[in-house]
Amino acid sequence: MRSRSLRTATAGALLVGLTLGVGGCATGAGDGVTTLDFFQFKGEALEDFDEIIAEFEAENPDIKVVQNQVADSETIIRTLLVKDRTPDVITLNANGSFGKLAEAGVFYDFSDEPVLETINPAVQEILADLGTFEGEVNSLGYVNNADGIIYNRAIFEEQGLEVPETWDELIALCDTLVERGITPFATSLAENWTAMPSWNGIGAYYAQDGFFEEMRAEGDNVGPDSPVSFQKDFPEAMQRQLQLFDYSQEGYRGASYDDSTALFASGDAAMMLQGIWALSPVKAVNPDIDAAIFPYPVPEDPAERLLVSGVDVTVTMARDTPKREEALRFIEFLFRPDVIERFAASQTMVPSVIGAQLSDDPALQSIAPYFDDEKITGFIDHQVPSAIPLTGIVQQFLYDGDVDAALRTLDNEWRKVAARTISPNEED
C-alpha cells in the first residue's frame, strides 16, 4: 500500500550525501550546463529514472540531472526545507505528510503551467484534497495506484461467476464460493497496515461530500452528538469491513501479508482485499496468474461506484529555485506521453496524463474505465491526523469485532488531536 524503498542506508548518511549533492550543484556543472538536483523517494524506480534522465540529457545537453534516491524521504525533505536547501525537482508519495508540506507554501505553483492541462483533473483533485498553499496547484500527479478487490479471473470463469456490482451481489458471491469449497478472500492481520486497504475502499463512500472538512471544523467537539463523527457516520462501513473478513481463510488473524499473497497466488482463494501493489508479490509466486480488480461495490446504484486511488508518485519543485526554466523543462519531459507510459508500465501503475496508454496488464485494464470517467477518489486514511493510531484501532476492531468501541476510540483520538492544535482546522 505504501512505496517501500529498497535501500537500507541510514537516514543520517543519506542526508549527508544529499546535502553535499545539493551544495555541489548550486553553481551548475560549468561550460554552460545547469545541474538539477532530483530528489527521488522510490527505490524501485531508480533504474527507470536513470533511463529517463539519460534520454532527457541526450535531448537537452545544457542540463545535467543528478538523481538522489533516498529511503526516509519524508524526514529528509523536511530537514532540507528547514535548512533552506530544497531540491530543484522532487518526487514524493502523495499522502497526508505531503499535504502538510504543500500547505506550508514550500512548493512551486503550477497553476499557470501548460503541463497541468495534460493531467487527469480527478488525479489533481486527490492532491488538492490533501492540502495546498492558498488554493495553488503545488504538485503534479504522475502515476496512480488502485485499491480494490483483486480477483482471480480464471476461478471466476471456471465457476461461472460475474463481477459483483452491488453489495448484496458481493455477499451472494462469497456465499456461493463457500458452498463450493472455495475460500472467498485471502487476508492477513499480522501487520496492522493490511487492515487499511478495505477500510479505505469501503469507508471512502461514507467520507464523500466533505466529511473530513466537517470533522476538522468540529475539532474537539466531535462525538456521537456532533453533526458528523465516526460514531455517527461510519458504523455501516465498519460492519461491512468486518463482514468481508469473516469470509477469510482459517487463521487469517495470525497470517502475514506474504502468507495472504501466496495463498491467492496459488489459487487457494478467489479474491484479496488489497490493491494493485499486491500483484507484484503475487506474480513473484505465480507469474501466470490472471488477476484483475473491481472497486468495492458499496452503492446500491452501480453507476455510483468509485475506485479508491492514491497518487503513488507526485512531482513538484522548489518554489523559488533559480533554475525554474530548466526544472520545468525536465518536468515537462517527465510528463511526455511516451515517457510516462514506459514508467507507469514498469511500475504497474496508471499514468496521469490524459490519453496516455496503459500497459496490457489485465489488472490495469480492468480499472482504466474509472480513470477515464474520473470516477476515482483518494485514500481516506490520508485525511486522518498521523497522531491518531488509526491502523492499530482498525486492526484491533477486526480482531474483536467491536464496532462501537472502535468508533468511540476514533472520535476520542480525534478530539485529543484537535485539542492540541491552534484551531479546529489544523491537524498534527
C-alpha positions as CSV (number, residue, x, y, z in Angstrom):
1,M,0.0,0.0,0.0
2,R,2.9,2.3,0.5
3,S,6.0,2.6,-1.6
4,R,8.8,0.8,0.2
5,S,12.4,1.8,-0.6
6,L,14.8,-1.0,-1.3
7,R,17.6,1.0,0.3
8,T,18.9,0.2,3.8
9,A,21.3,3.1,4.4
10,T,20.6,5.2,7.5
11,A,18.7,8.5,7.1
12,G,21.7,10.4,8.6
13,A,24.1,9.1,6.0
14,L,21.6,9.7,3.2
15,L,21.1,13.3,4.4
16,V,24.8,14.0,4.4
17,G,25.1,12.7,0.8
18,L,22.0,14.5,-0.3
19,T,23.1,17.8,1.3
20,L,26.5,17.5,-0.3
21,G,24.8,16.8,-3.7
22,V,22.6,19.9,-3.4
23,G,25.5,22.0,-2.3
24,G,27.8,20.7,-5.1
25,C,25.3,21.6,-7.8
26,A,24.4,25.1,-6.6
27,T,26.6,26.8,-9.2
28,G,25.9,24.4,-12.1
29,A,28.2,21.9,-13.9
30,G,30.2,24.5,-15.8
31,D,30.5,25.1,-19.6
32,G,27.0,26.5,-19.7
33,V,25.5,23.3,-18.3
34,T,22.9,23.6,-15.5
35,T,22.8,20.8,-12.9
36,L,19.4,19.9,-11.4
37,D,19.2,18.1,-8.1
38,F,16.4,15.5,-8.5
39,F,15.1,14.3,-5.1
40,Q,13.5,10.8,-5.7
41,F,11.9,8.7,-3.0
42,K,11.0,5.5,-4.8
43,G,13.8,2.9,-4.6
44,E,12.2,0.5,-7.1
45,A,12.1,3.3,-9.6
46,L,15.8,4.1,-9.5
47,E,16.7,2.4,-12.8
48,D,13.6,3.7,-14.5
49,F,14.5,7.3,-13.7
50,D,18.1,6.7,-14.7
51,E,16.9,5.8,-18.1
52,I,14.6,8.8,-18.3
53,I,17.4,11.1,-17.2
54,A,19.8,9.7,-19.8
55,E,17.2,10.3,-22.6
56,F,16.4,13.8,-21.3
57,E,20.1,14.8,-21.1
58,A,20.7,13.5,-24.7
59,E,17.9,15.8,-25.9
60,N,18.9,18.7,-23.5
61,P,22.7,18.8,-23.4
62,D,22.7,22.1,-21.5
63,I,21.1,20.3,-18.4
64,K,22.5,17.6,-16.2
65,V,20.2,15.8,-13.8
66,V,21.6,14.3,-10.6
67,Q,19.2,11.7,-9.1
68,N,19.3,11.5,-5.3
69,Q,17.3,8.5,-4.3
70,V,16.5,8.5,-0.6
71,A,14.9,6.0,1.7
72,D,13.4,8.1,4.5
73,S,12.1,10.8,2.2
74,E,9.6,12.4,4.5
75,T,12.2,13.0,7.2
76,I,14.9,14.2,4.8
77,I,12.8,16.5,2.8
78,R,11.7,18.2,6.0
79,T,15.3,18.6,7.1
80,L,16.3,20.1,3.8
81,L,13.4,22.5,3.8
82,V,14.4,23.7,7.3
83,K,17.9,24.2,6.1
84,D,16.6,26.1,3.0
85,R,18.1,23.5,0.7
86,T,15.0,22.5,-1.2
87,P,16.0,20.3,-4.2
88,D,15.2,21.6,-7.7
89,V,12.8,18.8,-8.7
90,I,11.1,16.5,-6.2
91,T,9.1,13.3,-6.3
92,L,7.1,12.3,-3.2
93,N,4.3,9.9,-2.3
94,A,1.1,11.9,-2.1
95,N,0.0,11.2,1.5
96,G,-1.0,13.3,4.5
97,S,2.5,14.4,5.2
98,F,2.9,15.6,1.7
99,G,-0.3,17.6,2.1
100,K,1.1,19.4,5.1
101,L,4.3,20.3,3.2
102,A,2.2,21.7,0.4
103,E,0.2,23.8,2.9
104,A,3.4,25.3,4.2
105,G,4.0,27.0,0.8
106,V,7.4,25.5,0.1
107,F,6.5,24.1,-3.4
108,Y,6.1,25.8,-6.7
109,D,2.6,26.9,-8.0
110,F,1.9,25.1,-11.3
111,S,-1.5,26.8,-11.8
112,D,-0.3,28.6,-15.0
113,E,1.9,25.9,-16.4
114,P,0.7,24.2,-19.7
115,V,1.7,20.8,-18.4
116,L,-1.1,21.0,-15.9
117,E,-3.6,20.9,-18.7
118,T,-2.4,17.4,-19.8
119,I,-3.2,15.8,-16.4
120,N,-6.4,14.0,-15.4
121,P,-8.3,16.5,-13.3
122,A,-9.5,13.8,-10.9
123,V,-5.9,13.0,-10.1
124,Q,-5.2,16.6,-9.3
125,E,-8.4,16.7,-7.1
126,I,-6.9,14.0,-5.0
127,L,-3.8,16.1,-4.5
128,A,-5.8,19.2,-3.7
129,D,-7.8,17.3,-1.0
130,L,-4.5,16.5,0.7
131,G,-3.5,20.2,1.0
132,T,-2.4,23.2,-0.9
133,F,-1.0,26.6,-0.2
134,E,-3.8,29.1,-0.6
135,G,-5.5,27.2,-3.3
136,E,-2.5,26.8,-5.5
137,V,-1.5,23.8,-7.5
138,N,1.6,22.7,-5.7
139,S,2.4,19.4,-7.4
140,L,1.5,17.3,-10.4
141,G,0.2,13.8,-10.1
142,Y,2.5,11.4,-12.0
143,V,1.3,7.8,-11.6
144,N,-1.6,6.3,-9.5
145,N,-2.3,3.1,-7.8
146,A,-5.6,1.4,-7.2
147,D,-7.2,0.0,-4.0
148,G,-10.0,-2.6,-4.7
149,I,-10.8,-6.2,-4.6
150,I,-8.4,-8.3,-6.6
151,Y,-9.9,-11.4,-8.1
152,N,-8.7,-14.5,-9.9
153,R,-10.4,-14.3,-13.3
154,A,-9.7,-18.0,-14.0
155,I,-11.6,-19.1,-10.9
156,F,-14.5,-16.8,-11.8
157,E,-14.6,-18.2,-15.3
158,E,-14.4,-21.8,-14.2
159,Q,-17.2,-21.2,-11.6
160,G,-19.4,-19.2,-14.0
161,L,-19.2,-16.2,-11.7
162,E,-19.7,-12.5,-12.5
163,V,-18.0,-9.5,-11.0
164,P,-20.5,-8.1,-8.4
165,E,-21.9,-4.6,-8.9
166,T,-23.7,-4.2,-5.6
167,W,-23.0,-5.2,-2.0
168,D,-25.7,-7.8,-2.0
169,E,-24.2,-9.4,-5.1
170,L,-20.8,-9.4,-3.4
171,I,-22.1,-11.2,-0.4
172,A,-24.0,-13.7,-2.5
173,L,-20.8,-14.3,-4.5
174,C,-18.9,-15.0,-1.2
175,D,-21.7,-17.4,-0.1
176,T,-21.6,-19.3,-3.4
177,L,-17.8,-19.7,-3.2
178,V,-18.1,-21.1,0.4
179,E,-20.8,-23.5,-0.8
180,R,-18.4,-24.7,-3.5
181,G,-15.5,-25.2,-1.1
182,I,-13.5,-22.1,-2.3
183,T,-12.2,-19.5,0.2
184,P,-13.5,-16.1,-0.9
185,F,-10.7,-13.9,0.5
186,A,-7.0,-14.3,1.3
187,T,-6.5,-11.8,4.1
188,S,-4.0,-11.1,6.9
189,L,-3.8,-9.2,10.1
190,A,-0.3,-9.9,11.5
191,E,0.8,-6.5,10.1
192,N,-1.7,-3.8,11.0
193,W,-1.5,-1.9,7.7
194,T,-3.1,-4.8,5.9
195,A,-6.4,-3.8,7.6
196,M,-6.4,-0.5,5.8
197,P,-7.0,-1.2,2.1
198,S,-10.5,-2.5,2.8
199,W,-11.1,0.3,5.4
200,N,-10.2,2.9,2.7
201,G,-12.1,1.1,-0.1
202,I,-15.3,0.8,1.8
203,G,-15.0,3.9,4.0
204,A,-14.4,6.2,1.0
205,Y,-18.1,6.2,0.2
206,Y,-19.0,7.3,3.7
207,A,-16.5,10.2,3.6
208,Q,-17.8,11.8,0.5
209,D,-19.4,15.3,0.5
210,G,-16.9,16.9,2.8
211,F,-16.9,14.6,5.7
212,F,-13.4,15.3,6.8
213,E,-13.7,19.0,6.2
214,E,-16.7,19.0,8.6
215,M,-14.7,16.8,11.1
216,R,-11.9,19.4,11.1
217,A,-14.4,22.2,11.6
218,E,-15.9,20.4,14.6
219,G,-12.5,19.9,16.1
220,D,-12.6,18.8,19.7
221,N,-16.4,18.8,19.6
222,V,-16.5,15.6,17.5
223,G,-18.6,12.9,19.2
224,P,-21.9,10.9,19.0
225,D,-24.0,14.1,19.1
226,S,-22.0,16.3,16.7
227,P,-23.2,16.9,13.1
228,V,-20.5,14.5,11.9
229,S,-18.4,11.9,13.6
230,F,-17.0,8.4,13.2
231,Q,-19.6,7.1,15.6
232,K,-22.4,8.7,13.6
233,D,-21.2,8.2,10.0
234,F,-19.1,5.0,10.0
235,P,-21.0,2.2,11.7
236,E,-22.1,0.6,8.4
237,A,-18.7,1.0,6.9
238,M,-17.0,-0.9,9.8
239,Q,-19.7,-3.6,9.9
240,R,-19.3,-4.2,6.2
241,Q,-15.5,-4.5,6.5
242,L,-15.9,-7.0,9.3
243,Q,-18.4,-8.9,7.2
244,L,-15.9,-9.4,4.4
245,F,-13.1,-10.5,6.8
246,D,-15.5,-13.2,8.0
247,Y,-15.1,-14.8,4.6
248,S,-11.3,-15.1,5.0
249,Q,-9.2,-18.3,5.2
250,E,-8.8,-20.1,8.6
251,G,-6.1,-18.5,10.7
252,Y,-6.1,-15.1,8.9
253,R,-5.7,-13.1,12.1
254,G,-2.1,-14.5,12.5
255,A,-1.3,-14.6,8.8
256,S,1.3,-12.3,7.3
257,Y,0.9,-10.2,4.1
258,D,3.2,-12.7,2.4
259,D,1.0,-15.6,3.6
260,S,-2.0,-14.0,2.0
261,T,-0.4,-13.1,-1.3
262,A,1.0,-16.6,-1.6
263,L,-2.5,-18.1,-0.8
264,F,-4.1,-16.1,-3.5
265,A,-1.3,-16.7,-6.0
266,S,-1.7,-20.5,-5.5
267,G,-5.4,-20.3,-6.4
268,D,-6.5,-21.3,-2.9
269,A,-8.6,-18.1,-2.5
270,A,-10.7,-16.3,-5.1
271,M,-10.1,-12.7,-4.0
272,M,-7.9,-10.4,-2.0
273,L,-8.9,-7.2,0.0
274,Q,-5.8,-5.4,-1.3
275,G,-4.7,-3.1,-4.1
276,I,-2.6,-3.2,-7.2
277,W,0.6,-3.1,-5.2
278,A,-0.1,-6.7,-4.1
279,L,0.2,-8.0,-7.7
280,S,4.0,-7.9,-7.5
281,P,4.4,-10.4,-4.7
282,V,1.5,-12.5,-6.1
283,K,3.2,-12.7,-9.5
284,A,6.5,-13.5,-7.9
285,V,4.8,-16.7,-6.7
286,N,2.7,-17.3,-9.8
287,P,3.8,-15.2,-12.9
288,D,0.9,-16.7,-15.0
289,I,-2.0,-15.7,-12.7
290,D,-4.8,-13.9,-14.5
291,A,-5.9,-11.3,-12.0
292,A,-8.0,-8.1,-12.2
293,I,-9.5,-5.6,-9.9
294,F,-13.0,-4.2,-9.2
295,P,-14.0,-1.4,-6.8
296,Y,-15.8,-2.1,-3.5
297,P,-19.5,-2.2,-4.7
298,V,-20.9,-0.3,-1.8
299,P,-23.6,1.9,-3.5
300,E,-27.0,0.5,-4.4
301,D,-26.6,2.1,-7.8
302,P,-23.6,0.5,-9.7
303,A,-23.2,3.7,-11.6
304,E,-22.1,5.4,-8.4
305,R,-19.1,3.1,-7.7
306,L,-15.8,4.8,-7.1
307,L,-12.3,3.4,-7.4
308,V,-10.1,4.4,-4.5
309,S,-6.7,5.5,-5.8
310,G,-3.6,7.2,-4.4
311,V,-1.1,9.3,-6.2
312,D,1.8,6.9,-5.8
313,V,4.3,9.5,-7.3
314,T,3.7,13.2,-7.4
315,V,6.2,15.6,-9.0
316,T,6.9,19.1,-7.7
317,M,9.8,21.6,-7.4
318,A,11.2,24.2,-5.1
319,R,9.0,27.4,-5.0
320,D,12.0,29.8,-5.5
321,T,14.5,27.7,-7.4
322,P,16.8,29.9,-9.5
323,K,16.7,27.0,-12.1
324,R,13.0,27.4,-12.8
325,E,13.3,27.2,-16.6
326,E,15.5,24.1,-16.5
327,A,13.4,22.4,-13.8
328,L,10.2,22.9,-15.8
329,R,11.8,21.6,-18.9
330,F,12.7,18.4,-17.1
331,I,9.2,18.1,-15.5
332,E,7.6,18.6,-18.9
333,F,9.7,15.8,-20.3
334,L,8.7,13.5,-17.5
335,F,5.0,14.1,-18.4
336,R,5.6,13.4,-22.1
337,P,3.1,10.6,-23.0
338,D,5.8,8.2,-24.3
339,V,7.9,8.7,-21.2
340,I,5.2,8.4,-18.6
341,E,3.7,5.4,-20.4
342,R,7.0,3.4,-20.0
343,F,7.4,4.4,-16.4
344,A,3.8,3.5,-15.5
345,A,4.1,0.1,-17.2
346,S,7.3,-0.7,-15.4
347,Q,5.8,0.3,-12.0
348,T,2.4,-1.3,-12.7
349,M,0.7,2.0,-12.2
350,V,-1.8,4.2,-14.1
351,P,-0.3,7.2,-15.8
352,S,-1.9,10.6,-15.0
353,V,-1.6,12.1,-18.5
354,I,-4.8,12.3,-20.4
355,G,-4.7,9.8,-23.3
356,A,-1.6,8.1,-22.1
357,Q,-1.9,4.3,-22.8
358,L,-1.8,1.7,-20.0
359,S,0.1,-1.5,-20.3
360,D,-1.9,-4.6,-21.4
361,D,-1.8,-5.9,-17.8
362,P,-5.4,-7.2,-17.2
363,A,-5.4,-5.6,-13.7
364,L,-4.6,-2.2,-15.1
365,Q,-7.1,-2.6,-18.0
366,S,-9.8,-3.6,-15.5
367,I,-9.5,-0.2,-13.7
368,A,-8.9,2.0,-16.7
369,P,-12.6,3.0,-17.1
370,Y,-12.7,4.5,-13.7
371,F,-9.8,6.8,-14.5
372,D,-11.2,7.6,-18.0
373,D,-14.5,8.6,-16.4
374,E,-12.9,10.4,-13.5
375,K,-14.6,8.1,-11.0
376,I,-11.7,7.9,-8.6
377,T,-11.3,9.2,-5.0
378,G,-8.4,9.3,-2.6
379,F,-7.4,7.3,0.4
380,I,-9.3,8.5,3.4
381,D,-6.6,7.4,5.9
382,H,-4.6,10.3,4.4
383,Q,-7.2,12.6,5.9
384,V,-6.7,11.3,9.4
385,P,-4.1,13.0,11.6
386,S,-0.9,10.9,11.9
387,A,-1.1,11.2,15.7
388,I,-4.2,9.0,15.7
389,P,-3.2,5.3,15.8
390,L,-5.7,4.5,13.1
391,T,-4.2,1.3,11.8
392,G,-3.9,-0.2,15.2
393,I,-7.5,0.7,16.0
394,V,-8.8,-0.9,12.8
395,Q,-6.7,-3.9,13.3
396,Q,-7.9,-4.4,16.9
397,F,-11.5,-4.0,15.7
398,L,-11.0,-6.7,13.1
399,Y,-9.7,-8.9,15.9
400,D,-12.6,-8.4,18.4
401,G,-15.4,-7.2,16.1
402,D,-16.5,-4.4,18.5
403,V,-17.7,-1.7,16.1
404,D,-18.9,0.7,18.8
405,A,-15.6,0.6,20.7
406,A,-13.6,1.2,17.6
407,L,-15.7,4.2,16.6
408,R,-15.7,5.7,20.1
409,T,-11.9,5.4,20.2
410,L,-11.5,7.1,16.8
411,D,-13.7,10.0,17.9
412,N,-11.8,10.2,21.3
413,E,-8.5,10.3,19.5
414,W,-9.7,12.9,17.0
415,R,-10.7,15.1,20.0
416,K,-7.4,14.7,21.6
417,V,-5.5,15.8,18.5
418,A,-7.9,18.7,17.9
419,A,-7.5,20.0,21.4
420,R,-3.7,20.2,20.9
421,T,-4.0,22.3,17.7
422,I,-4.2,26.0,17.5
423,S,-7.5,25.9,15.6
424,P,-10.0,23.2,14.7
425,N,-8.8,23.3,11.1
426,E,-5.3,22.2,11.9
427,E,-4.0,18.7,12.4
428,D,-1.0,17.1,13.9
